[in-house]
Amino acid sequence: MTESGRFGKGRWVERAAVGELAVDHSLRRIEQCLIADDTGQVLELLRGLPLRELAA
């Protein structure tokens, strides 16, 4: 990210490399997107975590 909080560059990477490149809650959001793509199940997220898990 740039100092203004925006992304400076983007690129496609293999799924296995995402964990090495994404940081903090961004990684959790990306992981949930990949799960949704695989399963078709879409969950509402807060800071990258499903709200159901946060309520438990």
N, C-alpha and C positions, 0 to 999 in steps of 0.2 A: 504494500500500500504506500501511497505517497503521503506527504505531510498533511495534505488536505483531507485525508481519509478515503481517497478514491484509489481504485486499482490502477496501477501504471501500465501493466501489460497482462495479457492473457495468452494461454496456449493450451492445446490439447495434450493430455498425458495419459498413460496407461492407468487403469484403475489401481493397480498395485503400487503406483508411485504417489498417489494422492496423499497418503499419510506422511510422506517425507516432505511434501511441499506446502500443505495447508497448515494453518495454525489455529489454536484455540477453538472457539465455538464454530469457526468456519468449517473445520474438519468434521465436526459432528453434523452440521447441516448437510455437507456433501455426502457423508455416509448415509444419512436418512434419505436423501434424494436417490442414491443408488439402490437402497432397499426398496423404495417406492417403485423404481423402475423395474426391479426384479419381481416384485410381488403384486404390484398394482394397488397396494395399501398406502394411502396418504394420511399422514398424521399432522396435527397442528403442533408446531414447535415453539419453544421458548428457549432462547440461547442455544439453539441446536439440539435440544432434548425434547422428546415427546411430552406433552403436558400430562399425559396419564402417568408417566414415570415420576414426574415431579410431585404429583398429588399423593403418591403412595408413601 
